[in-house]
Amino acid sequence: MSEVMVNSLRQGPDEAGKFGIFGGRFVAETLMPLILDLEKAYRAAQKDPEFLSEMDDLRTHFAGRPSPLYFAERMTKELGGAKIYFKREDLNHTGSHKLNNCLGQILLAKRMGKTRIIAETGAGQHGVATATVCARFGLPCTVFMGATDVERQMPNVLRMKMLGAEVRPVTAGAGTLKDAMNEALRDWVTNVDTTYYLIGTAAGPHPYPEMVRDFQRVIGEEIRAQIMEEEGRLPDALVACIGGGSNAIGTFYDFLDEPGVQIFGAEAGGHGLDTETGHAASMTGGRPGVLHGNRTYLLQDKDGQIIEGHSISAGLDYPGVGPEHAFLRDSKRVNYVPVTDNEALDAFMACTKFEGIIPALESAHGLAHVMKLAPEMDKDKIIVLCLSGRGDKDVESVGKHLGMAL
Amino acid sequence: MLFLFSVVGVDSQGLNVLYPGPEPMKGSILMQATRIDRKFEQTRAENRAAFVSFVMAGDPDEATADAILAGLPAAGADVIELGMPFSDPMADGVAIQLAGQRALAAGMTLEKTLAMVARFRKQDDQTPIVLMGYYNPIYIYGVERFVEEAVNVGVDGLIVVDLPAEEDAELCLPALKAGLNFIRLTTPTTDNHRLETVLNNTSGFVYYVSMTGITGAEIKNRAAVGEAVQRIKSHTQLPVAVGFGIKTPEDAALIGKYADGVVVGSALVSAVETSLIEGKASANTASDVHKLVEALSQGAKRARS
C-alpha cells in the first residue's frame, strides 16, 4: 500500500463528506442522525483491531481472498499488443467483488446493534452478496430489486431467496436500479430504528462512498502486490467497469498517486451516447446534480428530472455514479469512456471463447475497452482489468441477444 | 416582537441568531415578517390550528392545478404547500409519487411552477405559499435565479426534503438572505441535541413529521406526536405544524389540539386521482379537492373548541 502524499488525490472526502464539490449528505432529516451515527461507528471500527482481524479472517476463509491475478494469454496473443491481466473478482465467493463490501458493512451493522438489513440491487450481485452475509450472520434481509431486473436476472433472484432473503420487486419507474434505491430509502426512513441499509456501491450519502471504497480497496492493494510479484513493476493501465463504481474505485484507489499508471473507467454506452435515454453513461453523457444523498454526475433532463439509464447490463444502468469518480473525472486523473451494448457482447463472447471465463456483462464493458487499448500498446506494456464478476447470471439474456437456440 | 422570533432561530445560549456564518446579517431580513408569520399570528390569536394543504403543481394538468390552487383559501386552507414535482421523490409514498408523475407527464417544470404562483398571487396576496420538493430541480435551475424569481412571484417559504442542516450553504442561506422562510422538517429521530442544529436557520414554522416514514403512511402513536410537539416548542418560539399520515377530519381535530398547524397532502392528491376520468381531469376534480379541504380544515379548526 502506498503512502498518501501532499497533493494526493487520495485525501477525500473532507469532513462534510465532499470530494471537491461532489458527495455530501443530501438526505431527509429522518436519516441524518443515523448516518452521523454510522460515521461514528465506522471511525471506531477502523481503529479497532478486533474488527480488522475479523475482516481479515472472513476475507481469507469465507470470501477466498486474495483473488488471483491471471495472465490472459490467448486474448493477449489475439489482440497483439499489451499484456493483459485479469484480477479475478469473479472467483470471490458469491461470484463478484460485491462481497468485499458486504463483509465490512455487516460487521458494522452488528456493532451498531441493527437487527434487520435492507439492500438495493441491479444485476442481483449485490443482493446475493448481502443475502449471503445475512445468512452467515443470521440477520433478516430484504432486497429491493426493479421488476425489470427481477425478470432479466432470475438466477440471482433464486439465489437470494434460497439464502433466506425477501426479494421485493419494485414496479415504480422503469423498474431498474434507481427505482430499487428509491424504495430502499423509503423503507429505511420507515424502519430507521432497527434497520441497516447496506448500500452496494460507492455512492449515497457520506460516509457510504468512503466506506464502500475502503472495503473495496483490497482489490487494488492485491493487484499492486501481485503484479509486483509477477512482473516486478506496476501496470501501465488499469481498467474497470463503472455503474455506481465500487469495483472501479476499489481497483483504482491504490494507484491514484502513481502517475505512470493510466486509469480507465468503462461506462455503459448502451445503444450509443447519441440516443437519448439509450445509455447509462452518466459521466460522458450527464452533468452534476443531486440524487440519492450525493452530488455527482447524473443523467437528467434540462429541468433536473432524472432520466432512466439503459444498459444491456442490469448492474450498470444506474443514472448516477459514485461521487469520488465524479471528482476523479473533473480532476482528469481517470479517463471515463463509454462502451456500447454490442461492444460489451463482443467482449463477453471473446472472453468466454479465448479464456474459458464467462464474465459478467458488467465486467465485459471493461474488457471491451481493454480490447480497444491493448492493440494500440506495445507488447511490453501491461494492462490490468478488474474482472469484477462472473457471467452465469447473464448466459440466458446473452443467449437471447445472440439468437442462440437450445 | 414575535416577528423577530419568527425569522430567527434560538441557539444553545438562548440568543437570537440567523445563522452562524461569517457574514453579519442584514437588518432588513430581520424586520421582514412574511405572509407565513402573519398567518400564524392570526391563527394563534384565533386560538386555532392553521390548516396547511399540500397539492402538487401541475397535477393533473396546469389549468386544473390552477383552479385547485385558486380555490384552496376559500375552502379553508390557511397555508398552501405547493409541490414541485420530481422524478425521484424518495420521502414520498405512492399517492404523492403518482401526483408528481401526473404533473411531469403533463409537462410541469419548475419554471411553470413559479408561473403558477405568480398567477395565484394576482388574486390572493394573503395566503402564504410554501414550495416543497427536492433539491435537484432547483440546483439545475440555478439557486440564485430560483431564489430571486421565487421572491418576485410571491413565494413565502421553501421546504426541501433532501437538504438537511449540514447542507445549509446550498440553498438555505441564500433563501434566508433573499427574505424567504426556510422550513425544516423535524422527525421522531431528531433528539434534543440534534434539534438545536435543525432549528438553527429554520424560519416560518417547524414542520414536525409525525412518524418515521414516508408521506401518506399510518401514524403509529398519536400520543407520542403530542409529546414531540411539546418538546419542540420548549426549544423554539416558532409555530409547529404536524404532517404525514393525517387523512380525516378526526385526525386533523386530534392533531390540531396541540399543533399550531395541521398539514394534509396525500389525502388531497388522492382526491385528485380518484376524480380523474381515463387519467384526465374531470369537471369535479377541483371541487372534489376543495370539498375535502373544507371538511379537513373544519376538523383542524374545531380542535380546540
Interface residues (C-beta under 8 A of the other chain):
Chain A: A16 G24 R25 F26 V27 A28 E29 T30 L31 M32 P33 L34 A172 G173 K178 N182 L185 R186 V189 T190 N191 V192 D193 G289 V290 L291 H292 G293 R295 L298 Q300 K302 D303 G304 Q305 I306
Chain B: F86 S87 D88 P89 M90 A91 G93 Q97 L104 T109 L110 E111 Y134 Y135 N136 P137 I138 Y139 I140 Y141 V161 D162 L163 P164 A165 E166 E167 R184 L185 T186 T187 P188 T189 T190 D191 R194 V198 V209 T212 G213 I214 A217
